[in-house]
């Protein structure tokens, strides 16, 4: 079968102060019609840069394709003028970006952004295009799609924004979809739904998919063939079975080994009082523009509804739940970015929030979307030391930045790079270094490792553990990855519809969840048998993405908060 896309000898360079740096080196590959090709490799291996170069999305300068061809449906995309590429992008080639906040217009309703693509490429009227946009939002499982189509990106959770980007990418039924880490920031149940959606699209219109990911579990679910990249070049390629079951290269074997499941670690909760962070009966609501959710009260959307939580010195509390459950809103209230309706937030005994002072540099945040949280004008070392400069420190900043960057896996060569010169994973590590620079009393990590490959993820988790051991650092860790929960968390708190439904030591919650929602989340994240509440009997919810799992997630009610016997 002739290739839909044929890339030959692709070379991409980035202009730096030290001169041109090659980031894609003579890369060649083919994608057949209807095929799913998975590009895998560590952060910075050139996966995203290569695909962005093909469709003309690299910022030029400083990045430029210096050689090679990319023939798509008989036309060389690299030789095509920008006007021609615009006709291809969105119509024949759809792109699902890794960081949805930077891909969406913050001043435009999400429904109109999808409709604009439909008007431009399919020639529909705006009225018909808006109706089609609502249908697409419903298809990617955004609740109450008609109402949410009128919202701006900032009013949606990270997971919902990612689904909007996916809806836009499939709006014109393209022949090729480039999916750049499309499920990285999504919880397990939504990830399964998105993967199922991409499989449906492939079956309906026969589109091919280039799937960029560092998640080996996802690769096994979606890929026909696999291309492994390191430092901008191909390491090996072949069928899914050949590469993952019989890898030839040592680097591939290292990637596979790093992604292998590990046994949950039992972590003892430090017995230190009073806790650095104490949250009591916190309520945060927003004006409700339309009947968005069933738990509306007096035209207010209750994103956080009566939550009480504490984080002790040297303790990591994992906050888990589906996208839109209120996890990030709770964290933003602690940081002083949203005003609570009522309740108390105390940091080392001092009240912050509605009736107290904002925490300032005492609480640092590692954002889910690093692109939107880093100033594109700053060099890497300037981003890391930004909290220190705001506090008035002016000496030794570059040396301190280098020390922090080395701890998170970035070396001296990254010091003077701008944001666009870093990969998504490298930007996330930069955000972690920045959070640590102020020696905070509390760090809130919002999906801090979701964008990292398996080996880097382990390094960052080990870094957090080491810092806790050295500094007694309290950590509120928002995540949807139960492998991360079992590795790093002392306790786990489960949120749904703005409420805590379960809390307890990590080992107890994962082994014997008391709430049906928790059991369904765990099953969706890893499948298999989990212990049932009270009775201790195991029951199978279903494997990730199974109809039984998804039905269980829809049917369980918020219920009442339950604490495990060993939770004080």
C-alpha atoms as one frame of an Amber mdcrd trajectory, in Angstrom:
protein
   0.000   0.000   0.000   1.370   3.440  -0.964   2.116   5.696   1.969  -0.271
   8.473   2.976   2.699  10.341   4.482   6.300   9.654   3.507   9.040  11.494
   5.391  12.617  11.247   4.172  15.836  12.560   5.758  14.090  15.220   7.855
  16.496  17.599   9.581  15.472  20.357  11.995  17.770  22.856  13.673  17.195
  25.446  16.410  19.241  28.634  16.463  20.804  29.226  19.884  23.402  31.626
  21.272  25.994  28.890  20.809  24.985  28.375  17.176  22.597  25.981  15.370
  21.632  22.879  17.322  20.237  19.899  15.392  17.173  18.437  17.131  15.931
  16.122  14.349  18.623  14.235  12.476  17.883  12.528   9.124  14.600  11.032
  10.263  12.656   8.868   7.782   9.338   7.052   8.195   6.098   6.212   6.374
   2.482   6.233   7.535  -0.002   4.118   5.572  -3.700   5.029   5.217  -5.613
   3.947   8.321  -2.436   3.063  10.225  -1.480   4.154  13.752   2.224   4.908
  14.108   3.400   5.513  17.687   6.414   7.803  18.161   8.004   7.059  21.518
  11.068   8.300  23.346  12.103  10.406  26.303  11.301  14.101  26.579  13.561
  16.055  24.221  14.012  13.165  21.778  12.520  15.213  18.920   9.102  13.565
  18.587   6.994  16.723  18.738   9.494  18.867  16.836   9.521  16.429  13.903
   5.733  16.397  13.500   5.437  20.169  13.996   8.020  20.680  11.255   6.017
  18.508   8.875   2.857  20.625   9.203   4.634  23.991   9.449   3.938  24.732
  13.117   7.498  25.319  14.311   8.306  28.886  15.390  10.628  30.018  12.624
  12.999  31.469  13.589  14.565  30.068  15.707  13.506  26.578  14.541  13.838
  25.650  10.894  13.634  22.495   8.772  17.002  22.452   6.997  16.517  19.353
   4.865  14.364  16.447   3.809  10.914  15.919   2.310   7.460  15.113   3.681
   5.126  13.939   0.922   1.448  13.871   1.936  -1.143  12.814  -0.643   1.444
  13.467  -3.353   2.512  16.945  -2.169   5.702  17.871  -0.310   4.557  19.682
   2.826   8.041  21.067   3.493   8.089  22.785   0.104   4.528  24.089   0.352
   3.872  27.815   0.977   2.103  28.820   4.205  -1.167  29.478   2.359  -1.176
  25.914   1.073  -0.339  24.481   4.490  -3.265  26.367   6.024  -5.634  24.626
   3.609  -4.189  21.247   4.584  -4.072  21.818   8.351  -7.435  21.358   9.991
  -8.919  19.846   6.834  -6.755  16.936   5.663  -4.450  16.896   8.717  -5.795
  17.386  12.238  -3.530  18.150  15.179  -4.225  17.329  18.832  -1.849  19.395
  20.930  -0.197  18.337  24.183  -0.945  21.591  26.011  -4.553  22.647  25.324
  -4.427  25.992  27.112  -1.768  27.248  24.702  -3.644  25.805  21.705  -6.980
  27.522  22.442  -7.828  31.216  22.111  -8.499  32.456  25.672 -10.808  35.225
  24.380 -13.093  33.001  22.313 -15.820  30.539  23.325 -14.687  26.960  22.765
 -17.700  26.141  20.596 -16.916  29.056  18.282 -13.295  27.907  17.988 -14.436
  24.522  16.703 -17.103  26.138  14.511 -14.504  28.422  12.916 -12.607  25.388
  11.625 -15.821  23.940  10.208 -16.774  27.224   8.493 -13.317  27.658   6.936
 -12.765  24.104   5.720 -16.268  22.655   5.244 -18.112  25.763   4.091 -21.015
  25.453   6.536 -22.892  28.466   7.827 -22.018  29.666  11.323 -25.351  28.420
  12.624 -24.803  24.924  11.218 -21.154  24.960  12.298 -22.079  25.812  15.901
 -24.583  22.956  15.961 -21.893  20.602  14.634 -19.449  21.892  17.268 -21.933
  20.985  20.013 -22.317  17.509  18.531 -18.541  17.068  18.505 -18.215  18.257
  22.117 -20.879  15.763  23.122 -19.033  13.049  21.228 -15.843  13.642  23.186
 -17.952  13.277  26.346 -18.152  16.862  27.595 -21.255  16.988  29.830 -23.979
  19.481  28.862 -22.115  20.258  25.637 -24.501  22.997  24.460 -23.883  25.065
  27.603 -20.154  24.455  27.769 -19.720  25.373  24.100 -20.440  28.969  25.186
 -17.672  28.997  27.802 -14.113  30.236  27.402 -11.162  27.849  27.954 -10.354
  29.248  31.417 -13.784  28.118  32.665 -13.042  24.461  31.841 -10.849  21.928
  33.603  -7.618  20.760  31.991  -9.207  17.495  30.917 -12.164  19.255  29.326
  -9.880  21.652  27.457  -8.019  18.661  26.036 -11.290  17.187  24.819 -12.132
  20.498  23.114  -8.820  20.327  21.219  -9.609  16.765  20.145 -13.064  17.797
  18.941 -11.486  20.571  16.849  -8.941  18.175  15.347 -11.566  15.701  14.135
 -14.085  18.330  12.992 -13.316  17.881   9.276 -12.730  14.104   9.330  -9.057
  14.412   8.311  -7.023  11.763   6.527  -4.250  12.068   9.129  -4.385  13.013
  12.801  -1.213  13.982  14.662  -1.921  13.308  18.332   0.802  14.817  20.518
   0.403  13.272  23.992  -3.421  13.607  23.760  -4.141  11.655  26.950  -1.222
  12.787  29.124  -3.218  15.062  31.445  -6.425  13.029  31.519  -7.647  10.768
  34.286  -7.880   7.037  33.616 -11.563   6.904  32.716 -11.415   9.876  30.340
  -8.180   8.535  28.836  -9.950   5.285  28.019 -12.827   7.202  26.425 -10.469
   9.331  24.298  -8.577   6.283  23.086 -11.889   4.628  22.222 -12.920   7.797
  20.371  -9.746   7.796  18.281 -10.326   4.139  17.434 -13.888   4.978  16.341
 -12.657   7.818  14.137 -10.110   5.564  12.513 -12.812   2.959  11.831 -15.320
   5.504  10.472 -13.180   7.485   8.032 -10.087   5.320   7.718  -7.779   8.081
   8.965  -4.183   7.424   9.907  -2.792   8.541  13.261   0.689   9.582  14.380
   0.467   9.034  18.123   3.197  10.717  20.154   3.402   9.334  23.670   5.665
   8.161  26.460   3.010   5.858  27.951   3.766   2.247  27.028   0.302   1.125
  28.159  -1.238   3.517  25.634   1.159   2.335  22.921   0.016  -1.252  23.447
  -3.629  -0.189  23.084  -3.438   1.962  19.958  -0.368   1.298  17.813   0.121
  -0.799  14.679   3.770   0.186  14.329   6.266   1.875  16.650   9.145   4.250
  15.952  11.600   4.789  18.831  13.502   8.101  18.876  16.486   9.346  20.854
  18.281  12.676  20.400  16.388  13.425  17.211  17.203  10.184  15.404  15.571
   6.802  14.918  16.726   4.072  17.266  14.559   1.306  15.866  11.155   0.768
  14.284   8.827  -2.087  13.488   5.481  -3.603  14.307   4.082  -3.270  17.816
   4.946  -6.905  18.544   8.491  -6.613  17.200   9.459  -3.472  19.099   7.778
  -4.058  22.475   8.148  -7.847  22.705  11.491  -8.294  20.928  13.330  -4.949
  21.149  16.712  -4.856  19.445  18.145  -1.651  20.921  19.312  -1.288  24.519
  17.614   2.120  24.691  14.252   0.572  23.795  14.690  -2.075  26.462  15.443
   0.685  28.983  12.252   2.540  28.073  10.159  -0.607  28.425  11.747  -1.504
  31.767  11.170   2.012  33.152   7.465   1.764  32.310   7.002  -1.626  33.983
   4.597  -1.667  36.975   6.175  -1.478  40.419   4.885  -2.865  43.684   3.060
  -0.250  45.802   5.207   1.138  48.576   3.839   1.375  52.103   4.718   4.838
  53.436   4.360   5.788  57.068   2.671   9.101  57.865   5.044  11.332  59.863
   3.664  11.926  63.366   4.300  15.687  63.505   1.708  18.201  64.750   0.236
  20.667  64.088   0.006  20.069  60.316   1.515  22.780  58.061  -1.699  22.875
  56.000  -5.137  22.671  57.586  -8.319  23.115  55.517 -11.665  23.227  57.345
 -15.068  23.047  55.618 -13.893  24.904  52.495 -16.526  26.021  49.964 -15.729
  27.610  46.594 -18.455  28.416  44.073 -18.763  30.295  40.797 -21.680  31.931
  38.960 -23.517  29.263  37.001 -24.167  30.407  33.425 -26.806  27.877  32.506
 -27.660  24.465  33.885 -24.165  23.035  33.623 -24.217  20.528  36.453 -26.834
  18.725  38.469 -25.436  19.899  41.840 -26.258  23.562  41.165 -27.515  25.554
  44.175 -29.074  29.018  43.841 -27.477  29.550  40.405 -23.980  28.822  41.777
 -21.587  26.117  40.638 -20.065  24.524  43.743 -16.593  23.470  42.611 -15.464
  22.735  46.202 -18.250  21.795  48.609 -17.367  21.520  52.318 -13.896  19.964
  52.057 -11.705  19.433  55.135  -8.141  18.248  54.645  -4.722  18.423  56.284
  -1.172  17.886  55.049   1.479  17.154  57.670   5.154  18.013  57.726   7.090
  15.668  55.471   3.829  14.188  54.181   2.467  13.761  50.665  -1.301  13.727
  50.304  -2.515  12.627  46.874  -5.716  14.295  45.690  -7.409  12.154  43.043
 -10.622  12.245  41.054 -11.902  12.692  37.518 -11.383  15.906  35.565 -13.773
  18.555  36.874 -14.057  17.036  40.351 -12.684  20.187  42.014  -9.076  19.172
  42.684  -7.426  22.122  40.962  -9.965  24.619  42.342  -9.131  23.441  45.867
  -5.442  23.955  45.159  -6.034  27.419  43.701  -7.943  28.392  46.852  -4.973
  27.379  48.991  -2.703  29.411  46.732  -4.987  32.444  47.044  -5.929  32.503
  43.343  -9.657  32.050  43.993 -11.725  33.451  46.836 -13.532  30.859  48.977
 -17.169  31.422  49.954 -16.506  30.126  53.439 -14.241  27.856  55.422 -10.718
  28.274  56.755  -7.294  27.621  55.252  -4.394  27.748  57.703  -0.717  27.571
  56.798   1.433  26.803  59.822  -1.312  28.205  62.015  -1.808  31.445  60.067
  -5.098  31.870  58.211  -5.023  32.587  54.484  -7.802  33.063  51.969 -11.086
  34.897  52.532 -10.282  36.438  55.927  -6.495  36.213  55.907  -3.465  37.249
  53.884  -2.479  35.455  50.642   0.380  32.997  51.170   2.800  34.619  48.724
   6.034  32.686  48.202   5.252  30.390  51.167   3.132  28.204  48.863   4.513
  27.260  45.459   2.594  25.635  42.628   3.728  23.242  39.907   1.187  23.768
  37.146  -0.402  21.119  34.978   0.263  23.107  31.782   3.872  24.390  31.876
   3.625  26.297  28.591   0.985  28.692  29.896   2.732  29.182  33.266   6.192
  30.160  31.966   7.015  33.600  30.540   8.066  33.048  26.893  10.447  36.039
  27.134  12.512  34.541  29.960  15.587  32.370  29.691  15.316  29.135  31.670
  17.443  30.411  34.576  15.293  33.546  34.793  12.120  31.450  35.026  13.585
  29.338  37.821  14.607  32.345  39.901  11.489  34.439  39.261  10.114  33.934
  42.822  13.457  35.084  44.245  13.561  38.235  42.114  10.002  39.096  43.133
  11.121  38.781  46.767  13.965  41.229  46.124  16.947  38.880  45.805  19.411
  39.926  43.100  22.751  38.116  43.633  23.881  34.601  42.733  20.636  33.825
  40.914  22.177  32.087  37.909  24.228  29.722  40.089  21.179  28.905  42.220
  19.162  28.253  39.064  21.787  25.834  37.769  21.813  23.910  41.062  18.034
  23.525  40.993  17.960  22.610  37.314  20.547  19.882  37.841  18.327  18.400
  40.564  15.391  18.084  38.157  17.426  16.660  35.283  18.305  19.786  33.263
  21.957  20.656  32.683  23.981  23.804  32.036  23.138  23.760  28.326  19.514
  24.555  29.200  20.257  27.696  31.233  19.791  30.215  28.432  17.068  28.479
  26.453  13.698  30.114  25.927  10.457  28.254  26.569   9.937  27.332  22.916
  13.402  25.747  22.833  12.394  23.154  25.440  10.249  20.056  25.071   7.031
  19.677  27.046   8.744  17.463  29.599  11.660  19.862  29.960   9.278  22.776
  30.526   7.553  20.796  33.274  10.866  20.126  35.010  11.646  23.835  34.771
   8.351  24.575  36.534   9.271  22.181  39.340  12.662  23.846  39.790  10.959
  27.255  39.970   8.551  26.027  42.667  11.447  24.787  44.791  13.538  27.959
  44.452  11.628  29.871  47.139  12.093  27.162  49.835   8.316  27.098  50.392
   6.317  25.878  53.378   4.053  23.897  51.029   4.287  22.694  47.427   1.150
  21.941  45.430   1.860  19.786  42.391  -0.992  19.726  39.859  -0.338  16.708
  37.602   3.361  17.538  37.950   4.605  14.334  36.282   1.795  13.673  33.814
   3.780  15.134  30.888   6.997  13.249  31.693   8.256  10.027  30.203   8.644
   7.001  32.467  12.336   7.431  33.293  12.043  11.173  33.959   8.885  10.618
  35.998  10.762   8.280  38.326  13.578  10.821  38.682  11.165  13.613  39.613
   9.282  11.446  42.115  12.583  10.470  43.692  13.472  14.168  43.845  10.267
  14.948  45.753  10.958  12.071  48.135  14.518  13.237  48.744  13.409  16.807
  49.397  10.854  15.581  51.905  13.490  13.582  53.712  15.884  16.555  53.800
  13.465  19.415  54.446  10.255  17.889  55.839   8.499  19.375  52.798   4.670
  19.049  52.832   3.294  18.140  49.386  -0.263  18.198  48.039  -0.026  16.050
  44.911  -2.905  16.242  42.421  -2.856  13.293  40.052  -4.946  10.775  38.160
  -2.170   8.159  38.013  -2.583   5.498  40.694   0.926   4.204  39.999   2.168
   7.634  41.104  -0.177   7.576  44.109   1.130   4.205  45.268   4.733   5.349
  44.816   4.743   8.761  46.494   1.673   9.327  48.690   1.337   8.730  52.424
  -2.409   9.343  52.272  -4.939   9.646  49.473  -8.067  11.824  49.311 -10.692
  11.111  46.645 -12.849  13.946  45.257 -16.061  13.851  43.257 -18.446  16.702
  42.402 -16.475  19.024  44.682 -16.684  16.759  47.735 -14.290  14.403  49.459
 -15.819  10.943  49.270 -12.977   8.925  50.803  -9.706   9.460  52.643  -7.135
   7.243  54.271  -3.609   5.833  54.148  -2.654   4.991  50.574  -2.135   1.277
  51.153  -5.559   0.935  52.822  -7.459   2.893  50.163  -5.862   1.087  47.223
  -6.242  -2.347  48.788  -9.783  -1.958  50.150 -11.657   1.137  48.932 -14.791
   1.838  50.962 -16.579   3.980  48.352 -17.840   2.602  45.050 -16.498   5.628
  43.172 -12.979   5.001  44.503 -13.206   1.355  43.489 -14.288   2.339  39.975
 -11.431   4.852  39.679  -8.855   2.263  40.726 -10.274  -0.292  38.302 -10.274
   2.221  35.455  -6.664   3.064  36.218  -5.374  -0.466  36.296  -8.203  -2.950
  35.838  -8.447  -6.225  37.684  -9.841  -7.086  41.081 -10.101  -4.595  43.913
 -11.322  -5.250  47.440 -14.883  -4.246  48.141 -16.057  -2.061  51.017 -16.566
  -3.571  54.455 -16.952  -7.178  53.329 -13.342  -7.457  52.164 -14.507  -9.470
  49.158 -12.909  -8.701  45.833 -15.092  -7.605  42.938 -14.172  -6.883  39.352
 -15.164  -3.501  38.038 -13.572  -3.983  34.649 -10.513  -3.210  32.582  -9.741
   0.339  31.471 -12.230   1.512  28.877 -14.590  -1.422  29.287 -18.304  -0.681
  29.075 -18.813  -2.111  32.564 -16.210   0.246  34.057 -17.677   3.283  32.328
 -21.197   2.330  33.410 -20.014   1.951  37.006 -18.441   5.410  36.890 -21.720
   6.938  35.719 -23.945   5.130  38.192 -22.161   5.622  41.512 -23.508   8.562
  43.484 -21.338  10.987  45.493 -22.602   9.329  48.698 -21.139  10.209  52.076
 -17.545  10.769  53.060 -15.857   7.636  54.383 -12.575   7.439  56.290 -10.562
   4.304  56.843 -10.192   2.914  60.335  -6.554   4.045  60.562  -7.322   7.587
  59.381  -7.462  10.017  62.271
